[in-house]
Amino acid sequence: MSPQIRERIDELIAAADVAADGPERAAATARLAELGVERLAIEPGTRFDPSRHRAVAVTPATAPAEENLVAAMIRPGWCHEGQILRYVEVRVQVPPAQCPAPGAS
């Protein structure tokens, strides 16, 4: 992919990120699809996969079976011809001991 095409794709992804749901986001997403860029999303309850997801937040799991499951998608990811351009950003459920104490930074 040429640097010019990559720059245009990055601009369209940024436009899709800031656009409200509706015609503006649909237009950016459609243009990305024309360029072969696919939006990546994930449903809560899906197993966290570091090859496709980036954990940007954690939340305590209420049971061991919930550990390493996605609690929420924060921001969608994007890929082009199988290459990740941006990982799906997610909040992951982890053992309570791995969560920061309230008010800690």
Summary of the structure (lengths in Angstrom):
residues: 105
radius of gyration: 16.2
end to end distance: 39.3
largest distance: 47.7
contacts: 270
relative contact order: 0.19
helix: 32%
strand: 33%
